Amino acid sequence: MSEKAVGPGGAAPTVIDTSVAHIARVYDYFLGGKDNFPADREAAARILKGNPGMRDTCREQREFLRRAVRFLTRAGIRQFIDIGTGLPTQENTHEVAQAIAPEARVAYIDNDPIVLAHARVLMADQDHGRTVFIHADARDPQALLAEPTLRSVIDFDEPVAVLLIGILHFMPDHDQPGELIRALLDAVPAGSYLAASHGTPDFAPEIGGAVQAAYQASSMPCRVRTAAEVMTLLECVELVDPGLVLLAEWRPDGPVPADRQRITYAAVGRKR
Ligand SMILES: C[S@@+](CC[C@H](N)C(=O)[O-])C[C@H]1O[C@@H](n2cnc3c(N)ncnc32)[C@H](O)[C@@H]1O
């Protein structure tokens, strides 16, 4: 089964394969969205067997994204490259940043055509030239960095925040997530930031392993990593307090719930 989505302004139609589960649509399902299909919901059911708290994990990840973007905007960052955007939901990166600094600019990047179709609609509403969406693959950072649309909104002479939230664990080792981070951080000046989250087996090995296996069984790549492995990925930045912690523990707005999810790390680091 496939669907055609047409972007506004006569943008080329995008063919969307709904017969296999897609990471963005499964995530949308976990967040209570409506942009998912039977294959996505079947995959989600398999993942929920491995981690019944998966909906909370995804919600905590969105909350981390919002807190991180607020922190970065308050720290003076006015440009964001948000890689692995996902489907538009509540309080997307540009909305959070522009609520604090209306001049903030955001380049969204994702390789899923359904994200592209929805993002075009979202951006059409409020595009004042400060927000763009680029259909590109994080596994080819040089091509991504050469994108003229990216260069049209991001000034690589000024500090940038690179967001890699909920994407790195979908890059197995052969996709070289470390190379992606190095290439991006090499392209931005000192004073730039990286915000990332990453699935881990450290606290609940059975759950971490079951989630990884469930994604893989539904043809989605997945590789959870230990704290040491994640720290190696993040070695080109200096982590701000509180360092590498669970999602809900990163600069929480209130008391951290005792039943917080324990399968995903969060961190924000600054390029020296
Ligand atoms: C779980 S969602 C995360 C969404 C958002 N960053 C958040 O934290 O709420 C992961 C996103 O990464 C995208 N993605 C996965 N692999 C990718 C790749 N190699 N290149 C670009 N995007 C990718 C998926 O399509 C999906 O939209």
The ligand as a Gaussian input file, in Angstrom:
#p B3LYP/6-31G(d) Opt

LIG

0 1
 C       11.979000       8.949000      17.224000
 S       11.902000      10.199000      16.025000
 C       12.518000      11.572000      16.962000
 C       11.775000      12.841000      16.695000
 C       12.252000      14.063000      17.483000
 N       13.659000      14.336000      17.288000
 C       11.964000      13.926000      18.950000
 O       12.899000      13.705000      19.724000
 O       10.815000      14.027000      19.356000
 C       13.342000       9.800000      15.035000
 C       13.349000      10.468000      13.666000
 O       14.636000      10.234000      13.061000
 C       14.425000      10.051000      11.658000
 N       15.583000       9.323000      11.119000
 C       15.980000       8.051000      11.412000
 N       17.094000       7.738000      10.715000
 C       17.406000       8.851000       9.976000
 C       18.450000       9.152000       9.059000
 N       19.405000       8.257000       8.766000
 N       18.466000      10.388000       8.494000
 C       17.505000      11.312000       8.785000
 N       16.492000      11.075000       9.646000
 C       16.438000       9.856000      10.241000
 C       13.125000       9.267000      11.582000
 O       12.518000       9.358000      10.307000
 C       12.309000       9.922000      12.687000
 O       11.518000      10.958000      12.192000

